[in-house]
Amino acid sequence: MTTILDKILLEKKKQIEIMLENDVPLQEHKITRPSLFDQLYGTEHLQIISEIKRASPSKGLIAAGVNPVVLANAYYEAGAVCISVLTDTPFFQGSFQDLAVVSDTVPIALLCKDFILHKVQIDQAINAGASVILLIVAALSEKELQNLYEYATSEGLEVLVEIHDSIELETALKMGAKLIGVNNRDLRSFEVDLSRTTEIASIFPFHEKRVLISESGIRNVEDAAQVARYGASAVLVGESLMKIGDVRATINDLKVKRGVITP
Ligand SMILES: O=C(O)c1ccccc1NCC(=O)[C@H](O)[C@H](O)COP(=O)(O)O
């Protein structure tokens, strides 16, 4: 059966062909944004990676007309540790233009949230001002993952490696990932389950100086508290923040105290 992830990756390959034909060169760059890892490692309180998300395959339109500059400023002033910008257009209605305007607006860590399969996308992310990229274990072979990871870090980026189960955790650990995100959403079935984070947390090597991030499906302070209790350093939140009126109060509420417990 063809899943949504298969469809996204197929479309992404077509976009990569076009990017390669257009040959946009990597610009001279020096990444000066604060390190996401440094801010998350050992944090006492859960930190918030706030996402700009206009639409999604699971929810359709969320906030199509959002102004990314206004929202990025609100996230920054509310104390988000990082802003995640979805740059995929066909499925999320985002763009590298969104990333570039957010980059011009805020000085904090900036995540290019896309389905990266080729280094040309990493070049685009850098050109648009990202300091962090996402690599999804389920979308790449181990060799591709390693090559893209090494290329991104050699260009000064941090890499958030996204996993969904213990086998993918093994892959991420083997390649030396320091920032590891558990996606609570199954990208094939859309099912969201926060116990993905608690299960991974129970086998996560916190003592090895690695950071665990819980991604997707965080709707309220109870959800935040659940993943924080198990040692997550940050949550990546999209839809709930896009729909909420008071971003400042919500981000503040989500910054609950962390603790590492064994389930
Ligand atoms: O959000 C989706 O429907 C989706 C479907 C298929 C692949 C990826 C998808 N989302 C990307 C993300 O990882 C989320 O935008 C991010 O973690 C925030 O999730 P949420 O807070 O649940 O909006």
The ligand as an ORCA input file, in Angstrom:
! r2SCAN-3c Opt
* xyz 0 1
  O       1.552     16.701     10.402
  C       1.315     15.821      9.556
  O       0.163     15.525      9.177
  C       2.419     15.062      8.903
  C       2.125     14.048      8.014
  C       3.129     13.347      7.373
  C       4.446     13.653      7.600
  C       4.771     14.669      8.508
  C       3.779     15.363      9.153
  N       4.064     16.391     10.025
  C       5.374     16.887     10.257
  C       5.672     17.003     11.695
  O       6.525     16.292     12.143
  C       4.868     17.951     12.539
  O       4.551     19.080     11.793
  C       5.509     18.443     13.820
  O       6.088     17.432     14.573
  C       4.437     19.162     14.672
  O       3.344     18.306     14.922
  P       1.969     18.850     15.543
  O       2.305     19.587     16.796
  O       1.157     17.628     15.815
  O       1.346     19.743     14.546
*
